[in-house]
């Protein structure tokens, strides 16, 4: 699966990794594996990716920088895919939501995850003890704010960025 992602500051990835230690039975992401998806683009081989990246770069033309903030710890009690619950860092960013909506005009939204159902988030862990997840959601955290000044084209199969776009694009 390819996507356009928002790179995360180290404070966000460190917080997610630290919080995950309180969910020992859950599937945790390692440092450097946390993502913030702006829009999923689709699957395919290198040829398909090259076409998707070209279309994505065209769609990003004129995209300004925008602000984002980690606002708290929340959960999806029942995940659309994969193990539940999903504990995540909630992201507040009107600019990201606007970007997502614009990209949904160019690329079909994924049912139950995108379009009007898009919730910007950084996954901390999946599955495990529901009581531990509920306790973690009650925890207060200090907000983390940053300016998004680049986006990445991301290959989820290889768990790595493929290329970057500086903003404003």
WOFENDA-V349678 format. One record per pair of residues at least 4 apart in sequence whose C-alpha atoms are under 6 Angstrom apart, sorted by the first residue. I is the first residue (numbers start at 1). J is the second residue. D is the distance in whole Angstrom. If there is no record, write none. Layout:
# WOFENDA-V349678
i->I j->J d->D
i->I j->J d->D
This chain:
# WOFENDA-V349678
i->1 j->42 d->5
i->1 j->43 d->5
i->1 j->156 d->5
i->2 j->41 d->5
i->2 j->42 d->5
i->2 j->154 d->6
i->2 j->155 d->5
i->3 j->39 d->6
i->3 j->40 d->4
i->3 j->41 d->5
i->3 j->153 d->6
i->3 j->154 d->5
i->4 j->38 d->6
i->4 j->39 d->5
i->4 j->152 d->6
i->4 j->153 d->5
i->4 j->154 d->6
i->5 j->36 d->6
i->5 j->37 d->4
i->5 j->38 d->5
i->5 j->151 d->6
i->5 j->152 d->5
i->6 j->36 d->5
i->6 j->151 d->5
i->10 j->14 d->6
i->16 j->124 d->5
i->20 j->124 d->6
i->25 j->128 d->5
i->26 j->125 d->6
i->26 j->126 d->5
i->26 j->127 d->5
i->26 j->128 d->4
i->27 j->125 d->5
i->27 j->126 d->5
i->28 j->125 d->4
i->29 j->33 d->6
i->35 j->122 d->6
i->36 j->122 d->5
i->38 j->100 d->6
i->39 j->100 d->6
i->44 j->48 d->5
i->49 j->53 d->6
i->52 j->56 d->6
i->61 j->169 d->5
i->62 j->169 d->5
i->63 j->168 d->5
i->63 j->169 d->5
i->64 j->167 d->6
i->64 j->168 d->4
i->65 j->148 d->6
i->65 j->149 d->5
i->65 j->167 d->5
i->65 j->168 d->6
i->66 j->95 d->5
i->66 j->147 d->6
i->66 j->148 d->5
i->67 j->146 d->6
i->67 j->147 d->5
i->67 j->148 d->6
i->68 j->92 d->6
i->68 j->93 d->5
i->68 j->145 d->6
i->68 j->146 d->6
i->69 j->91 d->6
i->69 j->92 d->5
i->69 j->144 d->5
i->69 j->145 d->4
i->70 j->90 d->6
i->70 j->91 d->5
i->70 j->143 d->5
i->70 j->144 d->5
i->71 j->90 d->6
i->71 j->91 d->6
i->71 j->143 d->5
i->72 j->89 d->6
i->72 j->90 d->5
i->73 j->88 d->6
i->73 j->89 d->5
i->73 j->90 d->6
i->73 j->137 d->5
i->74 j->87 d->6
i->74 j->88 d->5
i->74 j->137 d->5
i->75 j->86 d->5
i->75 j->87 d->4
i->75 j->88 d->6
i->76 j->85 d->6
i->76 j->86 d->5
i->77 j->85 d->5
i->78 j->84 d->5
i->78 j->85 d->6
i->79 j->84 d->5
i->83 j->126 d->6
i->83 j->127 d->5
i->84 j->126 d->6
i->84 j->127 d->4
i->85 j->126 d->6
i->85 j->127 d->5
i->86 j->125 d->6
i->86 j->126 d->4
i->87 j->124 d->5
i->87 j->125 d->5
i->88 j->122 d->5
i->88 j->123 d->4
i->88 j->124 d->5
i->89 j->121 d->6
i->89 j->122 d->5
i->90 j->121 d->5
i->91 j->120 d->5
i->91 j->121 d->5
i->103 j->107 d->6
i->104 j->108 d->6
i->104 j->109 d->5
i->109 j->114 d->5
i->109 j->115 d->6
i->110 j->114 d->5
i->113 j->117 d->5
i->113 j->118 d->5
i->114 j->118 d->4
i->149 j->167 d->5
i->150 j->165 d->5
i->150 j->166 d->4
i->150 j->167 d->5
i->151 j->164 d->6
i->151 j->165 d->5
i->152 j->163 d->6
i->152 j->164 d->4
i->153 j->161 d->6
i->153 j->162 d->6
i->153 j->163 d->5
i->154 j->160 d->6
i->154 j->161 d->4
i->154 j->162 d->5
i->155 j->159 d->6
i->155 j->160 d->6
